[in-house]
């Protein structure tokens, strides 16, 4: 599942902008499809933290309005018809748990300037909850998740690919803290961690050398600033 090397991050966005330009009517507003950034990495690698850092830097520049984020974890299969006990033992670190066609459809809708509504995943019940999320078309769209690079049609929509990773012991500490807050017993968390570790080796690790930008061990402030500068420059063209 090797992706063709892009000449420069964001060049696909320029092509998308040309594709979606309205052909006539000077008074009609030209919609510019977003710069789309895919952020992946193993569970606990810091994807959420990186997005928070990007958001903070954009806020400092008074550019926070540019950004919309989609959490790929909200596109897990809701496992309708299964009991809680049955859902609890499902492997959420296998690509087959993802509803990729729905996620691709939602990203494409945002590319066309359409607002999207979706159910938020309830990680305590392992299914969609009652709370809804509204995604609005904005100049920059970040799609994040540990399995988002495993689907080629989704991956083809990304202009910039970012890969996150940190040592496994730190990832485990973060996962333990997060999943304990979700009410899961330590034994279950450790069992699920082993699945995540195997998933990382089988499905995720290979993308490290294919990404445009890599963050390992810690979030490099220079690389982060360059990414945010790229976001602002492309989004405001």
Rosetta blueprint (number, residue, H / E / L):
1 X L
2 X L
3 X L
4 X L
5 X L
6 X L
7 X L
8 X L
9 X L
10 X L
11 X H
12 X H
13 X H
14 X H
15 X H
16 X H
17 X H
18 X H
19 X H
20 X L
21 X L
22 X L
23 X L
24 X L
25 X L
26 X L
27 X L
28 X L
29 X L
30 X L
31 X L
32 X L
33 X L
34 X L
35 X E
36 X E
37 X E
38 X E
39 X E
40 X E
41 X E
42 X L
43 X L
44 X L
45 X L
46 X L
47 X H
48 X H
49 X H
50 X H
51 X H
52 X H
53 X H
54 X H
55 X H
56 X H
57 X H
58 X H
59 X H
60 X H
61 X L
62 X L
63 X L
64 X H
65 X H
66 X H
67 X E
68 X E
69 X E
70 X E
71 X E
72 X H
73 X H
74 X H
75 X H
76 X E
77 X L
78 X L
79 X L
80 X L
81 X L
82 X L
83 X L
84 X H
85 X H
86 X H
87 X H
88 X H
89 X L
90 X L
91 X L
92 X L
93 X L
94 X L
95 X H
96 X H
97 X H
98 X E
99 X L
100 X H
101 X H
102 X H
103 X H
104 X H
105 X H
106 X H
107 X H
108 X H
109 X H
110 X H
111 X H
112 X L
113 X L
114 X L
115 X L
116 X E
117 X E
118 X E
119 X E
120 X E
121 X E
122 X E
123 X L
124 X L
125 X L
126 X L
127 X E
128 X E
129 X E
130 X E
131 X E
132 X E
133 X E
134 X E
135 X E
136 X L
137 X L
138 X L
139 X L
140 X E
141 X E
142 X E
143 X E
144 X E
145 X L
146 X L
147 X L
148 X H
149 X H
150 X H
151 X L
152 X H
153 X H
154 X H
155 X H
156 X L
157 X L
158 X L
159 X L
160 X E
161 X E
162 X E
163 X E
164 X E
165 X E
166 X L
167 X L
168 X H
169 X H
170 X H
171 X H
172 X H
173 X H
174 X H
175 X H
176 X H
177 X H
178 X H
179 X H
180 X H
181 X H
182 X L
183 X L
184 X L
185 X L
186 X H
187 X H
188 X H
189 X H
190 X H
191 X H
192 X H
193 X H
194 X H
195 X H
196 X H
197 X H
198 X H
199 X H
200 X H
201 X H
202 X H
203 X H
204 X H
205 X H
206 X H
207 X H
208 X H
209 X H
210 X L
211 X L
212 X L
213 X E
214 X E
215 X E
216 X E
217 X L
218 X L
219 X L
220 X L
221 X H
222 X H
223 X H
224 X H
225 X H
226 X H
227 X H
228 X H
229 X H
230 X H
231 X H
232 X H
233 X H
234 X H
235 X H
236 X L
237 X L
